[in-house]
Amino acid sequence: MTDPVTISLIAATFLMAGCVKGVIGLGLPTISLAVLTATIGLHPAMGLMLAPSLVTNVWQAVVGGNGVAIIARIWPFLTMATVGVWFGAWFLTRVEVSVLSALLGALLIAYALVGLGGARFTVSESRERWVGPIIGAVNGVLTGMTGSFAVPGIPYLQALGLPRDKLVQAMGMLFTASTLALAVSLGGKQLLSAELGLISVAAVVSACIGMIIGRRARRKIPETVFRRTFYLALVALGGVIIYRSVI
């Protein structure tokens, strides 16, 4: 894990993932998890993304001035999304890594296809009381199994019709809570070594540099074009992960 080639790959991955987040405001955990799973494996990829994901999402979660209102509305979803991670992590040491990796690939492709298709769902406030906890639980279990926070959590939050600033902050809360829960779960399963932890902390530098570059590039690259490229890349990476998992 500490050989120069692997370290360079990890640094480049988080630099690229940071750029994506800098341009469109999301994607760092998804891109880093996808690339690292396709190259060094699911379990180390889940550990490596923890520190960069936490650092880049805590700010997103606390800034915006809508924290109290958001928590008051979606706390059942967030609670189940956090608790569900522990149950999902149970499968990490009991199911073949190839199966979990293939599941991750399928989730990435599904998330990308929803984004490319421009599908929009709506959940009325009257249904949030029971839909939120169910979606949260599913999201948490899948996070624990694969490390992916995206499906079905992000589509659900988008379906609530939140204003953009509240939506961004709500996604930050989901990512932060899920990252912390995943860190605890991986540690409990002896899948988060000191070496992985140190490399993950060091990768924060690459991720932050990438975000700075991405924010500057945002002025020159149309966001719609970049989003489409992002989703197409996820389809390709998901396909690679599935292929590597079944051969």
Disulfide bonds with the S-S distance in Angstrom:
none
